[in-house]
Amino acid sequence: MTSTSHTLTVPGASIHYELRGAGPLLAMIGAPMGSSGFAALAEAMASDFTVLTYDPRGSERSTVTDRTAATTPELLADDVHRVLAAVTDEPVAVLGSSGGAVTGLALVTAHPEQVSVLVAHEPPVLTLLSNAAEELATVEDIYQTYLRAGSDAAMRQFLLSIGVLGEEGSRQFAASPEPEPVPAPEIPQSDNDFFYANQIRATTAFRPDLAALQAAPTRIVVGVGATSAGQLAHRTGAALAEQLGQVATEFPGDHGGFAGETPAFAARLREVLRANV
C-alpha cells in the first residue's frame, strides 16, 4: 500500500514519519528502530487503520542537532506527542515495541489524553526487576564496551545480555523478513553509535510512574512474546504487567514477533485493539 512521507521540525531535531491506509489512527513506535522495522506489520494493518510509523530522532531519516545529548524516553515521547498533534486532535491507538514501548509509557504519563490505548510490547523497564541494580550495571558495562571497542562489540554484548544471541553467535529472535517490494535498509553505523552513546542507558534506567499510568484514561496492554520467555524484555514486560495489576498479554513470536510472525501478530493486535475495556 502506498505511503506518504512527512517531516516535522521539533526542538533539536527533524522527525520523519509516514502514513498509510485508512481508518482510525494507529501509531507504531520503536526506539531506536524506525519505520522500516514496522514495514510488514504496517502493511498488514493498513486495511483497517491509518498507520503512522516514524523514525526516532537520530535514527534512519530523522536528524538531530546535537548528537552528544542524552536521548531520554521523555524527549522521545515529546517528539511523538508533536507528531501526533500534527496529524490529529483525537486520541489514538499506539503500539510501542521494546524501547518504543518505553517511549509509549512516557507519552501516556505526559499526555494521557492523546492515547486511547497503548500496547506496550516487551518494554525494557529494568528498574522494575528484583535484580535491577545488576541489570543496570550490565548496561553500564555495555556502554563502556562501546566507548572502548565501538558499537559492533557493544551490540554483541547487548544481544548476549538480553538473551537473544546464542552460544554459536546466531540471533535467537526471528529476523525481519524483507518487506515487499523493497528490502528494509540496513541500520547505518551512525545510528548504532547514537543508540549506544546517547540512548541505551536512559531507556533502561526509565522508572515508570505507575500511579500516573494507573490514573490515566488510557487503556494499557502489556504484551510479551509467546516464544521469548526467559529473555530480559519478556521478564520486564511481565514485571510491568504485575505492577499495573494485570496479566501480560501474549503475542505470537518473540521480541521481534511483529516482523517474524507478522500475520499472526497482526491478527492478535486487531483482537487487542477491538477488545472492550
N, C-alpha and C positions, 0 to 999 in steps of 0.2 A: 504494500500500500504506500502511496506517495506521502512523504512527509515534507513539512515546511520548516525551514531553519530560521532562527531568530537570534538576535544578540541584544543583551541588556547591560547597560553600564551601571555598575553598583560601586559603592565606595571601595576603592583599591583594586577593582577587578572588572573584567568584561566577561559576562556569562553567556555561553552558547546554550540554546535549548531548541528542542524540536517538538512539533505537534503532528499527530497523525490520527486518522479515524474520525468517528462521530459518536456523539452521545455524551453522557456525564464525564467530567474530567477525572482522570486517574493519573497521578504523578508517580513516576518511578525514579527513585533516587538512590545512588550509591555513593561511596567515598572510600577510596579515591576513584573508583570505577565510574566511567561516564556513560553517555548514551549508547555507545557501541556494545557494551556488555548486556544491555537490555534489548538489543535489536530483535531477537527472535520472539521474546515474550511480548514486546510492544506490538509486533505484527499480529500475534495471536489474539491480543486483547482489543485491537483496534476495530474489530467488527461490532463491539458493544460499547466502547468507550472512546472518548477523545484522549489519547495517551500523550502525556508530556514526559519527555526524558531530557536530562540536562547533563552538562559536563561541569563538575565542581571546579571552583577556582584552582588554577594551577594544573588542571588535568585536561588532556585532549585539546579541544579547541577553545577552552576558556583560559584567559590570561590573568595574570596577577601583577600588580605594580611592584610589590616588594616580596621577592621570593625567599627572603630570610625570616619573614614574620611567621609566628606560630599560627596555624590554621585550626582553630578550635571548632568543636561541634556548634557552639553558639554562633560563630561567624558564618559557618556554612548554612546554618538554619536561617540566618538573616538573609543570605543570598536567595535561598529557596523562597522565603517569605516574599521577597521583592519580585521574583519571577512569577509566582502565583498571583500576586496582586496585579501584575501587568497583563495577566491573561483573563482573570475572572474576579468578581467580587463575591462569589458564592463559596461555601465550604467545599472542599474537595477530598477525594479518597487518595491516600498516599501509601505506596508500597516502598518501604525502605529496606535495603539489604545490607547486611554487615555494617560497615561504617555509616552507610546511608540510613540504617535503622537508628543509629545513634543521633544522626542529624535530625531524623524524624521526631525522636523524643525531645530534643532541644526545641524543635519547631512547635510542638504541641505545648511545651512549657511556656514558651514566649507568646505564641499566637494560637491559643486553643480554638478560637472562633474560626480559624482558617481551615481546619482539618476536621472532616466529618468522621472519618475512620482512618486509623493508622495501622497498617500491617507491618510490624517490626520483625523482620526475618533475621534471626540469629545475630542480634546486636552484641558486639564485643564489650559489654559493660563489666569489665574486670573487677571494678570496685565492689560489686555485689557478691563476689565469691568469698568463701571462707578462707581461702589462701590468697586473697587479693594482693597482699604485700609481696608474696613470692612471684606471682604472675607479673606484677608491675615491675619488679626487679628484672625479670626476664626481658621485658620490653626495653628497659633502660640498657640492658646488655646488647640488645639488637641495635639500638641507636648508636652505642659505642662501636659496634662492629661496622656500622655504616660509616662513621667518621674515620675509622681505621682502614677499612678494606673496600668500601664502596657499596652501592646498592645491590649488586648481584649477590655478594656474600650475605648482606643483611636479609635479602629475600629468602635465601635458602634457610637461614637460621629462623626466620619468621615462620615459614611453612612447616618446618620441623616442630616448632614450639606450639603451633595451633593444631597439630596432628593430622595434617593433610599431605605430608611428604613421607613416603615410605622409606624403609632402610635402603632400598635399591635406588632411591632418588626419584621415583615416579610420583606424580601428584595423585592423591587418593580421592579427590573430588572430581566430578565429571568435567571434562573440558568443554568449553563453549563451542557449539557447532558453528560452522560458517554460515552467517545469515545470507539468504539469497536476495539479490543476485551478486552482492558484493561481499567478499570476506571481511570480517572485522579487522580493523587495523591493529598492528602490534602497538603495545604501550611504549611510547618514547622513553628513552633512558632518562630524560629530564623529568618526566612525570614520576618515575620511581624515586629519583633523587628528592623531588619535592615532598613525596609522601614520607620517606624516612627522615628527612631533615626537619620537616615542619608540621607533620600531621599525626604520625603514629602514636606519639606519647600523649598528645592532647586528647585523641579519640579514646584511647584505652583508659585514661585517667578520669574520664567523664563520670560523674556521680549523678544518676537520675534523681530529679526532685520528685520522689514518689508521691508526696502529698499533693503537689500541683498536678501530677498526671492523673491521680485518682479523682481530683476535683474537677478536672476538665470535662466539658461536654463531649469530647472526642471519644469514640469507641476505640479502644486499643486492643489489638490482637497480636499476641507474641507468637511468632512462628519458629519452628525448628525443623530441621531436615529429618526425613524418615530414616536415612542411612548415615547420619553424621553423629549418632550417639557416641559419647566419649570424647568428641573433639571439643576444643575450647569454646567455640562460638555456640555450640549446642548447649554446653553447660551454662554459659552466661545467659542464653535465652531462657533456659529453664529457671534460672535463678531470678530473672526479672519477672517472669510469669508468676512465680511463687510470691514474690514481694507485692505484686499487684492483685493477689488473691485469685488467680486463675490458673488453669492448666494450659501449658503451651500447646498450641495448635500445630499438628503435624502436616508438613507439606512434602510432596514427593521429592525424592532425590536427597542431596546433601547440601552443603553450604552454597554450592553453585547450581542447585536444582532448577532454578528458573531458566538456566541455559541448557543443562544436560538432560532435563526431563520436561521440556517446555510444554508439550500438550497437556500432560497430566498436571503440571504446576498451574497452568492457566485455568484448567477446569476447577482445581481446588481454590484458586484465588477468586474465581467467579462465585463459588459457593460461599466463601467467607464474606465477600463484599455484599452479597444479596441477603445474608442472614439477618434475621430480626435481632434486635438487641435483647 
